[in-house]
Amino acid sequence: MIHEIFIIEDDEDLTLMLKEIFEHSKEVIIKAFSADTIAEHLLDVPALIIINEDKLKSKTLLDVCKIIRSSEDNSITPIMVVTSNDAVEHKREILREEVDFFVKSPIDSECMHYTVRNIIKLLYRNRGISPLTKLPGNLPIQSELKKRLLKKQEFAVLYFDLDNFKAYNDTYGFLEGDEIIKQTARIILKNVNADENIHNFVGHIGGDDFVALVTNKNYEEICQNIILEFDRKILDYFSEEDKEKGYLEVPNRKGIIEEFPLVSLSIGVVEVSRGRFHNVLEIGEIGAQVKHLAKVTPGSAYAINRRQH
């Protein structure tokens, strides 16, 4: 997962240092903004915002903090202040403005590396991350969708759902079912990020539902590759007898045996173009409809709701 770090300063002293510290990391992106322009960049929700107080010219530190906290999406984004002013009253004043971390300059680069790394790891564990798949959950998914809509970006939303998964759990148990969910997450993540597009995003809505946001024009090929890999690997989770039959026999509440096909994957795709949707709910409604079209097709399948001009 890509983590963006915003640096706020009116020159690039700290920015250059952090870019050097994380130059070999594929998971951290450093972006620098002046204090004057920070408000326009808060449509994005970074993993961390670092303010270099010693290099602020146009605004005070407290003004910058208030701008950040006035952004609804960044109301809980952690803020780190780097400053040479370590007076006790100044620290208290900063902390009252909901600053989370105070770092005294000059900075030791190695300490800074581990501090930033540990903050990101803490966020990753606690900020809406699925404990089963380690993928972002509902809060980050909604924030990512909202951000892209506000920035009028064009992208495709892929909604994933496992078919006949309850029948599998009833037959093999929840622990085995969890293994299928984790395998599905790995397959989606691998194929969505196959070309290392840093703007793609994969989230775990919950249970056997996943979502991916992709900017690739070849999202249809991504769907095809996911289905091919899923249909091949899902067979590892069935007994030879069930694979040979091609279905599961599960007693219903009345004790009558019912037959269910093996687990398959349905994908509903919604193309999001500029101005087509006004909010996240509209995308979700269309996503549910198009995913239903995929689910009524036997076996693994995908359906696409394309742009309407």
N, C-alpha and C positions, 0 to 999 in steps of 0.2 A: 504494500500500500504506500502511495506517495504522500509525504507530509510536507506541507508548505510552511515556511517560517517567514513572517514579515519582519523586516528591520525598519524602524523609523528613526531617521537621522537626516541632517541636512548636508552631510558629505558621506563618504563611503568607507570611513575608517573601520568600523565594526563589520560592515558588510563584506569587505575584502577579506577580513580575518576569518569570518564564518564560512565564506565560500572556499577558502583554502582548507579549513578544518574538515569540511564535508565534501571535498572535491571528488573523493572516490566512492561516495555513498550514492546509490541509485534511488534511495528512498527519501532523501531530503532535498528540497528545492528552496533556495534562498531568494527572496524578493525584497528589494529595498524601495522605500518611498519617503518623500520628504513629509514633514509635519503638515505642510499646507495641503497636500493631496490625499492624506490618509482616508478622509471620509468617503471619497469616491471609490476606494478600493475595498471597502468593507462589505461589498456584496459577496465577496469571497469569505470563506470561513477557514482561516489557517489553523494549523495545529498549535502555533505559539506566536505571540507578538512580542518582539524585543524592542524596547525604546532606549536609545542611547542619549541620555539626558545631557551629557556634556556637549553633544553636537546638535542640540536643538537651537534654532535661531528665531524662527518665525512664530512659534507657539511655546507656551510653558509645558512642562511635563504634566501638570494637573489638567490643563486644557486637553491635551492629547488623550489622557486616560478617560476623561468625561466623554469625548467623542466616541471612543471605542465602546464604552459601556452603554452608550445611548443606542448602539446598533443592536437590535433584538437578537440577530443571529450570533453576534459576538459577545453577548452578555456573560457567557461562561467561558469564553476563550481565555486561556491563561496569559497573563502579562508579566514579562520580566523587565526590570529596569536595571540598566547598567549606568553607574554614576560614580564620580569621584567624591561626591558629597555624602559622607557617611555620618553626618551629625544626627544624633538620636532623634531630635524633633523632626528633622527632614524625613527620616525613615518612617516615623509615625504618620506623618502627613501623607506619604506615599501609600502606606498600607491602608489608610482610611479610604483611599480611592480604589480599593479592591485590586491593588497590585499583588501578584502572587509570589514573585521571587525578586530578591534584591541582590545584585552582584556588584561588588566594589571593583572599580577600575583603578589601576591598570589590571587587565585580565590575564590570567594564566590560560593559555590556549587549550592545554590538555584538560584542565578542570572545566573549562567552558564546554568542551566536547562532551564530557561525561554528564554534565548537568543538563544540557539540552537533550542528549540521548535518553537520559532517565526520565525526564519530563514527558517526552513523547511516548516512551514505553508505558508510563503510568496512565496516560490518556488512552492509549490503545487498549489497556486492560479494562479501564473503567468507563469509557465514554460510549456506551451503547454498542459494545462489541458482543457478538454472539459467543457465549462460552464454548459452544460445540464446534463451530466452524472457524472461529476467530475472525469472522468477517464483520464489517460495520452493520449495525442493526437499524431499527426504524428511524431513530433520531438523525443519525448521519445521512441516511438515505433521503429523508425529507429535506434536510438542509441542502444536500447536493442537487436535488431536483429544483428546489426553489431558487438556488443560486444561478443555475443555468437558464431558468426561465427569465429571471430578472435581467440577466446579461444578454438575453435574446439570442442564445446560442442554438445552433442546429445540431441535433443528435437523435439517436434512436434509443428507446427504452425496451429492454427485453425482459419479459416476465416469465419466470420458470415455475413449473408445478409438476410434481410427480403424480402419475396416475396409478391407481390401485395400490397405493402405499399402505392404506389401512389394512387391506387384506394381507399384505406382507407382514406387517407388525403382528397381526393376529396369529399368523402361522409361525413366524420365526422369532418373534419377541422384539422388544423395544431396543435392546442393545444392538442387535443385528441391524435394526432399522436405522439407528444412529450412524452405523458404519456406512450405509447407503447415502445418508445425508452428507456425511463428510466427503465421500467419494464424489458425489455430485458437485459439491462446492469446489473440489480440486479441479474437476473437469471444466467447469465454467470459468474459473479463474485462469486456468492455463490457456484456454482458447481465446478468451476476451483479451488477454494480455500477450498474445502470441507475437505481435509485432512491436511490443514494448511501447505502446501508445500510452503516455503518462496521463492523458485526459480521460481514459476509460475508467470505469468504476464498477465494482461488484459488491453487492450487499446481500445479507441474509435477512429477509423479512421475518422469518420465524417458521418453525416446523419444516415442511418440505417446500417452502416458497422462497425463491430467490429473485433478485433483480439485477440487471446490468445496464449501465448507461454507456453507450459507445458513440464515438465520433467517426469511427471508420465508415467509409462508404460501402465496404464489403460486409456489412453486418449479416446479410443473408448467408454468406459463406461461413461466417462464424457460427450461425445456427446449425448449418449442415454439419460442420466439423464436430460440434458439441454432441449432436444426436448420434453421429457415427461412433464416436468414442464411448458415449454413454451406453448405447445398445450392445457394444462389444464387452464392456467391463461389467455391466449389470449382471450378466450371466454367472459371474463368479460368486454371486450371493445366493444362488439357488442350488438345491440338491440336483443330482443327475436325474432323479425321477421326475421332478417338477419341470426341469428343462426339456426332458423328452416329451412330457405331456403338453407343455406350452401354456399351462394354466395352473392356478392354485385352487384347491378345494377347501372351502371355509364354511363351517356351519353358521347359519344366521341365528337370531335370538330364539327362533322356534325350533332350532335343532336341525333345520333342513339344510342340506349341503348345497352350496352355491359355487359356481365356477367363476374365477376372476383371471383375466390375462396377467401375464408377468408385468412387473413394474416397467413403465415407460415414462418418457419425458415430453411434456407439452410446453411450447414456447409461444407466447403472444408478443408481437413486435409492434410498437407504435412509433411512427416517424414524427418527430417534433420539429416543425419549421417555425420561422419567426412569425409571431402573431397568431399562430394556430390555436394555442391554448393560453388561457388566462391564469390558470392556477394548477397546482399539483393534483387536486381532486379530479379535474377534467381528464388529465392523462390517465389516472388510475381507473376511471370509469371505462374509457375506451380500451385500456389494457385488459380489464376483466372480460370485456366482450370478445376481443380478438383471441384471448387465451382460451375462452370457451370454444371457439371455432376449432382451435387446434386439438382440444380435448375430445371432441366428438369424432375426430379421425382416429381409427384404430392404430395402435402402436405409437411410437414417438413421432411427433410432427410439430411444425411451426406454421403460424399464420401471421400475416402482416397487414397492418392498417396503414396505408401509405398516405403521403401528403395530399391534402386537398387544396387545389389551387383556386 
